[in-house]
Amino acid sequence: MKKTLVVLAHPSIEKRSLANKIIIEKIRTLEGVKIKNLYQEYPSFQFNIETEQAALTEAGSIVFQFPFYWYSIPGILKEWMDQVLKHGFAFGSTGDKLKGKQFLVSTTIGGPADAYREGGSNNFPINDLLKPLQQMANLTGMKYNTPLVSHSMIYVPGVYNKKEEVEQRAKDHAQRLYDYIAAS
Ligand SMILES: Cc1cc2nc3c(=O)[nH]c(=O)nc-3n(C[C@H](O)[C@H](O)[C@H](O)COP(=O)(O)O)c2cc1C
């Protein structure tokens, strides 16, 4: 099994997460998996670039795990990309440190699948909204695997979804991610 770096971007995995917490707890037990909790390690968004680049270099497989926010990645993950994936490291004529690695987007999405299509309330298919990450993988030479996506993952009592149903979907997602990492 390849060493896997899971870059986790959730603002409060302990106190305000249902879905991502279940997913992270499941994969935490896998050998060779390093989980980098960005909001916990870097609350002021000032990354240690050397540490982050070393963690990426060591890994054979990189996973971005996050709740889908405003049709995109959470802000800290974008800032981490901006600071860490530098020219000469991740891209450019000598920037080949990510080349050949496996890359997976693993995300939980509040809205239902049916909303994410042309004519649906969110207009665009999820794979279209994830294209900046796909192109980041292309530019850096990583292999872009089919994203792991789960819908209807928001739980607001009496408003959105039933807790047990969201929990079950999160467990299913966790198992799919576990199997992906174990097979890598
Ligand atoms: C700031 C914020 C922005 C969100 N934006 C979206 C969105 O654009 N589309 C969507 O379907 N759900 C959106 N959601 C719902 C989250 O995707 C959902 O609550 C999350 O995936 C559940 O994971 P968790 O239980 O680990 O927090 C948003 C939630 C928050 C807090």
The ligand as a Tripos MOL2 file, in Angstrom:
@<TRIPOS>MOLECULE
LIG
   31    33     1     0     0
SMALL
NO_CHARGES

@<TRIPOS>ATOM
      1 C1        -20.2120   27.6200    4.7550 C.3       1 LIG1
      2 C2        -20.9920   26.4960    4.1350 C.ar      1 LIG1
      3 C3        -21.1740   26.4640    2.7640 C.ar      1 LIG1
      4 C4        -21.8560   25.4080    2.1680 C.ar      1 LIG1
      5 N1        -22.0130   25.4020    0.8100 N.ar      1 LIG1
      6 C5        -22.6420   24.3680    0.2080 C.ar      1 LIG1
      7 C6        -22.7920   24.3560   -1.2070 C.ar      1 LIG1
      8 O1        -22.3230   25.2250   -1.9440 O.2       1 LIG1
      9 N2        -23.4710   23.3130   -1.7680 N.ar      1 LIG1
     10 C7        -23.9830   22.3090   -1.0040 C.ar      1 LIG1
     11 O2        -24.5850   21.3880   -1.5950 O.2       1 LIG1
     12 N3        -23.8360   22.2820    0.3340 N.ar      1 LIG1
     13 C8        -23.1760   23.2910    0.9590 C.ar      1 LIG1
     14 N4        -23.0090   23.2870    2.3230 N.ar      1 LIG1
     15 C9        -23.4020   22.0880    3.1060 C.3       1 LIG1
     16 C10       -22.1720   21.2230    3.4340 C.3       1 LIG1
     17 O3        -21.6030   20.7080    2.2260 O.3       1 LIG1
     18 C11       -22.5490   20.0770    4.3840 C.3       1 LIG1
     19 O4        -23.0900   20.6460    5.5330 O.3       1 LIG1
     20 C12       -21.3310   19.2370    4.7380 C.3       1 LIG1
     21 O5        -20.8460   18.5240    3.6130 O.3       1 LIG1
     22 C13       -21.6530   18.2350    5.8470 C.3       1 LIG1
     23 O6        -20.4430   17.6920    6.3580 O.3       1 LIG1
     24 P1        -20.0900   17.7420    7.9260 P.3       1 LIG1
     25 O7        -21.2280   17.0710    8.6720 O.co2     1 LIG1
     26 O8        -18.8260   17.0020    8.0750 O.co2     1 LIG1
     27 O9        -19.9510   19.1940    8.3210 O.co2     1 LIG1
     28 C14       -22.3710   24.3480    2.9550 C.ar      1 LIG1
     29 C15       -22.1990   24.4020    4.3510 C.ar      1 LIG1
     30 C16       -21.5290   25.4470    4.9290 C.ar      1 LIG1
     31 C17       -21.3350   25.4750    6.4420 C.3       1 LIG1
@<TRIPOS>BOND
     1     1     2 1
     2     2     3 ar
     3     2    30 ar
     4     3     4 ar
     5     4     5 ar
     6     4    28 ar
     7     5     6 ar
     8     6     7 ar
     9     6    13 1
    10     7     8 2
    11     7     9 ar
    12     9    10 ar
    13    10    11 2
    14    10    12 ar
    15    12    13 ar
    16    13    14 ar
    17    14    15 1
    18    14    28 ar
    19    15    16 1
    20    16    17 1
    21    16    18 1
    22    18    19 1
    23    18    20 1
    24    20    21 1
    25    20    22 1
    26    22    23 1
    27    23    24 1
    28    24    25 2
    29    24    26 1
    30    24    27 1
    31    28    29 ar
    32    29    30 ar
    33    30    31 1
@<TRIPOS>SUBSTRUCTURE
     1 LIG1         1 GROUP 0 **** ****
